[in-house]
C-alpha cells in the first residue's frame, strides 16, 4: 500500500465519521448543559422582541424580578440577576459638527465642472435626443479630459514644502 492510499483511507474515515455522535456517553462536555444552543434560540417572539439568547439565563430585555416570570417553571428565576436598564438617548456619543469645507479656487471649481459637466451633457443630450454635432461632442470630451488632467496635476505627489529634510524612518 502506498503512502498516498493510506492518507486517502484516513480522509475517508474522517469524512464518514463527521456526523456521528460520540459513543462514549460518560465523557463530559466542557460546558454546562444550559449553554447548549437550540434551533429556536434567538428567533424572537411574535411581538417583535428578541428571543432568549441565553438559555437558562436572563433575557436581555428583562428588567427585574417583577416581569421575569420567576417561579413559572421549576428552576427558572432562582439565580437570575436583573438585566441592566436600557440606556437612554442622553447616553450616546454625538460627534461635533464637521468643520466647513475650505473654499476652492476658480480653477479647481471649473475643473470639477468640466469633469462632470462634459459627460453629463452628453448623457442628457442622448436621452433627450438633442442634436449632437461633431464639435459639441469634441467639446464635451475635451472638457472631461482637461478637467481630469488639471485636477490630477494640482493634486501634488510630494510632501508639503514646509515638512523639512527628514522624510521618515529609514529601515
C-alpha positions as CSV (number, residue, x, y, z in Angstrom):
1,X,0.0,0.0,0.0
2,X,1.4,3.4,-0.9
3,X,1.5,6.4,1.5
4,X,-1.0,8.2,-0.7
5,X,-3.6,5.4,-0.4
6,X,-3.1,5.4,3.4
7,X,-3.8,9.1,3.5
8,X,-6.9,8.7,1.3
9,X,-8.2,6.0,3.6
10,X,-7.7,8.2,6.7
11,X,-9.6,11.0,5.0
12,X,-12.5,8.7,4.0
13,X,-12.8,7.6,7.7
14,X,-12.8,11.2,8.9
15,X,-15.5,12.2,6.4
16,X,-17.6,9.1,7.2
17,X,-17.5,9.8,10.9
18,X,-18.1,13.5,10.7
19,X,-21.8,13.5,11.7
20,X,-21.6,10.6,14.1
21,X,-22.3,11.2,17.8
22,X,-19.8,10.1,20.5
23,X,-20.5,6.6,21.6
24,X,-18.9,7.2,25.0
25,X,-21.7,8.9,26.9
26,X,-19.5,9.1,30.1
27,X,-17.3,11.8,28.5
28,X,-18.4,15.1,30.0
29,X,-18.9,18.1,27.8
30,X,-16.6,21.1,28.7
31,X,-19.6,23.4,29.3
32,X,-22.8,23.3,31.3
33,X,-25.9,21.9,29.6
34,X,-27.8,25.1,29.9
35,X,-25.3,26.7,27.4
36,X,-26.2,24.3,24.6
37,X,-27.7,26.2,21.8
38,X,-31.1,25.1,20.3
39,X,-32.7,25.8,17.0
40,X,-35.2,28.3,18.4
41,X,-32.7,30.3,20.4
42,X,-32.6,34.0,19.4
43,X,-35.5,33.5,17.0
44,X,-37.6,36.3,18.6
45,X,-41.3,36.4,19.5
46,X,-44.4,37.3,17.7
47,X,-44.5,40.8,19.1
48,X,-41.0,41.6,17.6
49,X,-39.0,41.4,20.8
50,X,-35.8,39.4,20.7
51,X,-35.9,35.8,21.9
52,X,-33.9,34.4,24.8
53,X,-30.3,34.4,23.5
54,X,-29.0,32.8,26.7
55,X,-30.8,29.5,27.5
56,X,-31.3,29.2,31.2
57,X,-30.2,32.8,31.9
58,X,-31.9,36.1,31.9
59,X,-33.2,37.6,28.7
60,X,-31.6,40.8,27.6
61,X,-35.0,42.6,27.8
62,X,-35.7,41.5,31.4
63,X,-35.6,44.5,33.8
64,X,-36.2,42.9,37.2
65,X,-38.0,40.2,39.2
66,X,-41.4,41.7,38.5
67,X,-41.5,40.7,34.9
68,X,-39.0,37.8,34.7
69,X,-41.7,35.1,35.3
70,X,-39.7,33.8,38.2
71,X,-41.4,30.7,39.6
72,X,-43.4,30.0,36.5
73,X,-41.3,27.0,35.7
74,X,-39.2,24.9,38.1
75,X,-35.6,26.0,38.2
76,X,-36.1,29.3,36.4
77,X,-35.7,32.7,38.0
78,X,-33.8,31.3,41.0
79,X,-30.3,32.5,40.1
80,X,-31.2,35.2,37.5
81,X,-29.8,38.7,38.1
82,X,-31.8,41.6,36.7
83,X,-30.6,42.9,33.4
84,X,-29.3,46.5,33.3
85,X,-31.8,49.1,32.3
86,X,-31.6,50.2,28.7
87,X,-29.6,53.3,28.1
88,X,-31.4,56.5,27.4
89,X,-30.9,58.7,24.4
90,X,-28.7,61.0,26.5
91,X,-26.0,58.4,27.0
92,X,-24.8,58.0,23.4
93,X,-22.0,60.0,21.7
94,X,-22.9,62.8,19.5
95,X,-20.0,63.9,17.4
96,X,-19.4,67.7,16.9
97,X,-20.4,69.1,13.5
98,X,-17.7,68.8,10.9
99,X,-15.7,71.9,10.0
100,X,-16.8,73.7,6.8
101,X,-15.1,72.7,3.6
102,X,-12.4,75.1,2.5
103,X,-13.4,77.4,-0.3
104,X,-12.0,76.2,-3.6
105,X,-10.3,78.5,-6.1
106,X,-11.9,79.2,-9.5
107,X,-9.6,76.8,-11.5
108,X,-10.5,73.8,-9.3
109,X,-14.2,74.6,-9.5
110,X,-14.0,74.9,-13.3
111,X,-12.1,71.6,-13.4
112,X,-14.8,69.8,-11.4
113,X,-17.5,71.3,-13.5
114,X,-15.7,70.2,-16.7
115,X,-15.0,66.7,-15.3
116,X,-18.7,66.0,-14.5
117,X,-20.4,68.5,-16.9
118,X,-19.0,67.1,-20.2
119,X,-20.2,63.5,-19.7
120,X,-23.5,64.8,-18.1
121,X,-24.2,66.9,-21.1
122,X,-23.6,64.0,-23.5
123,X,-25.8,61.7,-21.4
124,X,-28.6,64.2,-21.2
125,X,-28.3,65.0,-25.0
126,X,-28.5,61.3,-25.8
127,X,-31.5,60.7,-23.5
128,X,-33.4,63.8,-24.8
129,X,-32.5,63.2,-28.5
130,X,-30.8,66.6,-28.8
131,X,-28.8,67.1,-32.0
132,X,-25.1,66.5,-31.3
133,X,-22.8,68.0,-33.9
134,X,-19.2,66.9,-34.0
135,X,-17.9,70.0,-32.3
136,X,-20.3,69.6,-29.4
137,X,-19.1,66.0,-28.7
138,X,-15.5,67.1,-29.1
139,X,-16.0,70.0,-26.7
140,X,-17.7,67.8,-24.1
141,X,-15.0,65.1,-24.3
142,X,-12.2,67.7,-24.2
143,X,-13.8,69.3,-21.2
144,X,-13.8,66.0,-19.4
145,X,-10.2,65.2,-20.2
146,X,-9.0,68.7,-19.4
147,X,-10.8,68.7,-16.0
148,X,-9.3,65.4,-15.1
149,X,-5.8,66.3,-16.1
150,X,-5.9,69.7,-14.2
151,X,-7.2,68.0,-11.0
152,X,-4.6,65.3,-11.2
153,X,-1.7,67.7,-11.8
154,X,-2.9,70.0,-9.0
155,X,-3.2,67.1,-6.6
156,X,0.5,67.1,-5.9
157,X,2.6,64.0,-5.3
158,X,5.2,65.1,-2.7
159,X,5.3,66.2,0.9
160,X,4.5,69.8,1.7
161,X,7.3,72.3,1.2
162,X,7.5,73.1,4.9
163,X,7.9,69.5,6.1
164,X,11.7,69.7,6.3
165,X,14.5,67.4,5.1
166,X,13.6,64.3,7.0
167,X,11.1,62.1,5.1
168,X,10.6,59.5,7.9
169,X,12.2,56.4,9.3
170,X,14.9,54.5,7.4
171,X,14.8,50.8,7.7
